Every structure is written in C-alpha cells, then in structure tokens.
Amino acid sequence: MPRLPIPTDSDAFSEETRAAMRHIHATRTTVPPPSSYLTYAGKTGALLSDLVEHLRYHTSLTQEETELAICTAVRAADVDYIWAAHVKLGLAAGGREEAFHAIDTFAPLDRLKPDEALIIRYGRELLEDKSVTDETFEAVRARYGENGLMELTALMGAYTVNAITLRAVDHRAAPDARHLTPRPKG
C-alpha cells in the first residue's frame, strides 16, 4: 500500500494540492500517479504533468521512439508501475517485443533495429553508466538533431522523476501487471 493517499479535489487536501489536481484533470482528463502524488507539492505536480504531456505528444519523436525512451528510463529506475503501462503503449505504437525485452533484460542491442538500439544505448549510458560516450552522443545528434537529442534527454529525465516519486511513496504495480525482470547480480 502506498505511503500517501492519492490526492483528490476534496477538503481533505490543501487548496494548492486541489488546484494542481484540477489543472491536471483539465489538461489530461485523468491524474495518474506520479502526477497525483506530486500535487502534494502544489504546482510542481501540475508543471511536471504539463512537461510530460508535451514530451509524450508534442516533440519530433515518434510514439514508438517516445515509449522506448520512457521504458529505458524506468528500467534504469526499476519501477514496475510505469514499465507495465508503457510497454503496452509502446507495443500499441508499433514497438517490437524484442526491443522491450532487450531493455528489460539488459540484453545486447546488436539484433535490434538501428534506431531502437541507439535510443536504448543512449539511455543506458545516460542513466545506468552515468556517462554518455562521445560516439553515442554524436550518433544521437546525427540521427535526431540537437532538438531530438534534448527531447530524448528531457523525456528520460522526466520519467526518472516520475519513477523516483513512485519509489518514494512505494506505489507498486498490480500483481498481474508485466513486471521487470530482476536485475542480474554482480
């Protein structure tokens, strides 16, 4: 059970939280975790929700590329709740099971399509290795331009914030959800 209740637009929550909840409802129709939890910080929840909305639907990236980037970020953060939802969305957007399996299991990328491998490699270096090689940086810039490079970076960063928010409140995926494979030891 999560450590905090999910806020609602009720008297049980501060006016700042309620205003943020109303903003998210008006712009997204639902207030999914983690945006809902971030409304405890008032406008923070609304602003992050707006950023995520923009990064998911209004960038130069395709929906498939967006979902690969999101899944790469939440794999690095080990958060099943976001993983389960976004693998489904990624597959529906035309993503391949092989790519999501590679993300999940830290498999080699040599059998993936070049764009799949590039997005995953960039995310792994950025979030797992904590250092992006010049080769990977230049490959992403050459493929997506500086705009797309920064969109990928911001998208992965926003979903890292989402993931650690869920980790902080201990919001977990349902038992029947698609869970991440446990990390290899060592």
Phi and psi in degrees as a GROMACS rama.xvg file:
@    title "Ramachandran Plot"
@    xaxis  label "Phi"
@    yaxis  label "Psi"
@TYPE xy
-58.4093  152.964  PRO-2
-74.4986  -18.1481  ARG-3
-130.59  146.437  LEU-4
-72.4201  149.45  PRO-5
-72.0923  124.845  ILE-6
-62.567  155.048  PRO-7
-133.534  171.58  THR-8
-86.8708  68.3989  ASP-9
-135.003  168.346  SER-10
-64.4147  -10.3556  ASP-11
-72.6239  -11.288  ALA-12
-124.757  158.864  PHE-13
-64.2176  158.379  SER-14
-62.8324  -35.0792  GLU-15
-63.7128  -43.2005  GLU-16
-63.6515  -45.3141  THR-17
-62.9981  -40.5055  ARG-18
-63.8176  -41.4968  ALA-19
-64.1216  -40.351  ALA-20
-61.7524  -44.0197  MET-21
-62.5731  -41.3103  ARG-22
-60.2282  -47.271  HIS-23
-64.9744  -42.9553  ILE-24
-58.2482  -40.378  HIS-25
-69.4833  -29.1607  ALA-26
-100.957  -19.6106  THR-27
-127.894  -12.9332  ARG-28
74.9145  -27.096  THR-29
-129.029  162.644  THR-30
-124.845  81.3808  VAL-31
-74.1146  152.39  PRO-32
-62.047  141.546  PRO-33
-91.5579  -10.5451  PRO-34
-53.0534  -40.258  SER-35
-60.0866  -45.1191  SER-36
-65.1539  -37.6882  TYR-37
-68.4105  -13.0532  LEU-38
-69.5899  -15.6693  THR-39
-58.4973  -27.3259  TYR-40
-95.0277  22.1794  ALA-41
63.6274  -123.265  GLY-42
-59.7961  -22.8833  LYS-43
-54.2604  -46.2575  THR-44
-61.7891  -43.0061  GLY-45
-65.9505  -43.6991  ALA-46
-65.479  -43.3449  LEU-47
-65.8257  -39.3318  LEU-48
-59.3426  -43.8201  SER-49
-63.0744  -41.4864  ASP-50
-63.2171  -46.46  LEU-51
-61.7642  -43.9639  VAL-52
-56.3372  -46.6314  GLU-53
-63.1571  -48.0453  HIS-54
-66.334  -29.6049  LEU-55
-80.1  -33.5148  ARG-56
-124.258  -6.76924  TYR-57
-134.664  41.6826  HIS-58
-122.024  -178.488  THR-59
-78.4811  -8.34267  SER-60
-80.2274  147.639  LEU-61
-75.123  164.991  THR-62
-61.9843  -38.1834  GLN-63
-61.5688  -46.4199  GLU-64
-63.9302  -40.5979  GLU-65
-59.609  -47.1433  THR-66
-68.6571  -35.2048  GLU-67
-62.1387  -41.9013  LEU-68
-66.0157  -43.6372  ALA-69
-60.8369  -47.5775  ILE-70
-65.2833  -35.1236  CYS-71
-63.3841  -42.462  THR-72
-66.0926  -44.8307  ALA-73
-75.047  -23.4223  VAL-74
-65.589  -43.0912  ARG-75
-61.6688  -32.1939  ALA-76
-91.5944  -7.98767  ALA-77
58.8663  50.7954  ASP-78
-117.614  106.646  VAL-79
-63.2075  -36.6621  ASP-80
-58.4694  -48.5329  TYR-81
-73.251  -38.8543  ILE-82
-54.7095  -51.2458  TRP-83
-57.7224  -45.1748  ALA-84
-68.3626  -42.5072  ALA-85
-83.3092  -22.5208  HIS-86
-64.6695  -44.0125  VAL-87
-58.5798  -46.9737  LYS-88
-63.4898  -38.7885  LEU-89
-64.964  -42.8212  GLY-90
-65.1538  -40.712  LEU-91
-64.7124  -27.8925  ALA-92
-84.4636  2.19235  ALA-93
102.685  2.81526  GLY-94
-65.4805  155.235  GLY-95
-99.6292  140.389  ARG-96
-54.6302  -37.0287  GLU-97
-59.0389  -38.3782  GLU-98
-69.6287  -43.9799  ALA-99
-67.3607  -34.4994  PHE-100
-64.5655  -41.7803  HIS-101
-62.5461  -41.6108  ALA-102
-61.138  -50.3561  ILE-103
-60.9521  -41.3267  ASP-104
-102.474  4.99756  THR-105
59.1937  32.1515  PHE-106
-70.4923  158.868  ALA-107
-58.7742  155.221  PRO-108
-103.506  2.4989  LEU-109
-67.4996  -16.3036  ASP-110
-99.6953  4.87703  ARG-111
-92.0562  163.974  LEU-112
-64.0104  150.669  LYS-113
-54.2546  -43.5667  PRO-114
-67.5857  -38.3942  ASP-115
-59.9809  -51.216  GLU-116
-61.1308  -38.93  ALA-117
-66.2993  -45.9406  LEU-118
-62.7009  -45.1348  ILE-119
-67.0088  -44.5345  ILE-120
-60.243  -43.8523  ARG-121
-60.1715  -47.4641  TYR-122
-63.5389  -41.1053  GLY-123
-62.2898  -45.025  ARG-124
-65.3049  -45.7714  GLU-125
-63.5563  -45.4098  LEU-126
-103.877  -29.0334  LEU-127
-94.3336  -49.5787  GLU-128
-81.8068  -20.0806  ASP-129
66.1359  20.7459  LYS-130
-160.077  126.513  SER-131
-96.987  128.247  VAL-132
-69.4533  155.209  THR-133
-58.892  -39.5372  ASP-134
-60.6096  -46.8605  GLU-135
-67.8604  -44.0374  THR-136
-56.112  -49.0619  PHE-137
-67.3645  -34.0372  GLU-138
-66.4246  -41.9792  ALA-139
-66.0895  -43.6985  VAL-140
-63.1698  -41.2333  ARG-141
-64.5792  -38.1059  ALA-142
-79.1152  -42.9568  ARG-143
-111.651  -5.29471  TYR-144
75.9675  171.035  GLY-145
-64.6842  -35.8772  GLU-146
-60.6001  -53.0823  ASN-147
-64.3087  -36.589  GLY-148
-58.3199  -47.5314  LEU-149
-72.1035  -31.8498  MET-150
-63.7622  -44.5748  GLU-151
-59.9245  -44.7019  LEU-152
-62.5622  -47.0685  THR-153
-64.7845  -40.1716  ALA-154
-62.1095  -46.9815  LEU-155
-64.9542  -38.0884  MET-156
-65.4482  -44.519  GLY-157
-61.9306  -40.3784  ALA-158
-75.4058  -22.0491  TYR-159
-67.7825  -42.1773  THR-160
-60.5253  -46.4316  VAL-161
-56.9048  -45.8143  ASN-162
-64.1932  -45.1877  ALA-163
-71.55  -25.7777  ILE-164
-63.9839  -46.4561  THR-165
-65.1267  -36.2178  LEU-166
-64.7857  -41.4322  ARG-167
-61.6728  -40.8362  ALA-168
-91.4839  0.00956077  VAL-169
60.0156  45.2332  ASP-170
-88.8503  116.571  HIS-171
-111.048  160.567  ARG-172
-72.4001  154.801  ALA-173
-62.7671  150.883  ALA-174
-56.2057  -31.4012  PRO-175
-90.8167  5.61971  ASP-176
-74.5682  164.255  ALA-177
-76.4369  111.407  ARG-178
-95.8156  155.235  HIS-179
-67.726  147.634  LEU-180
-70.0426  136.803  THR-181
-56.4843  143.916  PRO-182
-62.8098  145.42  ARG-183
-64.1912  144.953  PRO-184
-75.9256  144.168  LYS-185
